[in-house]
Amino acid sequence: MHRSDDYLYDQIASQLMAQILAGAYKPGDHLPSENELATQHGVHRLTARQAVTALVEKGLVYRLQGRGAFVKEPKLDYAIK
């Protein structure tokens, strides 16, 4: 399914990103908590945190302290091609 050299957090982030892009999570939706992600994927909570951080860095998700991670509104690309 995944290349053996993929980091676990990359695999989790990729799954979440696919769900976001497919519309399973819509803008403003709350993502599962780090603890929920860790339990779902059988990993340490810090691995789940890295997955969410990867999505934050890609601009798909934002965090609110004490509330969790939420899906961002997509950015519109006004560039003329």
VENRA-V27889 format. One record per pair of residues at least 6 apart in sequence whose C-alpha atoms are under 8 Angstrom apart, sorted by the first residue. I is the first residue (numbers start at 1). J is the second residue. Records with the same first field share a line. If there is no record, write none. Layout:
BEGIN
I=J, J
END
This chain:
BEGIN
2=11
8=47
9=47, 48, 50, 51
10=51, 54
12=41, 48, 51
13=51, 52, 54, 55
17=55, 60
19=25
20=26, 71
25=31, 71
26=71
27=70, 71, 72, 73, 74
28=70, 71, 72, 73
29=70, 71
30=68, 69, 70, 71
31=68, 69, 70, 71
32=69
33=68, 69
34=45, 46, 48, 49, 52
35=45, 48
37=45, 48
38=44, 45, 47, 48
52=61, 69
55=61
56=62, 63
59=72
60=71, 72, 73, 74
61=69, 70, 71, 72
62=69, 70, 71, 72
63=69, 70
64=70
END
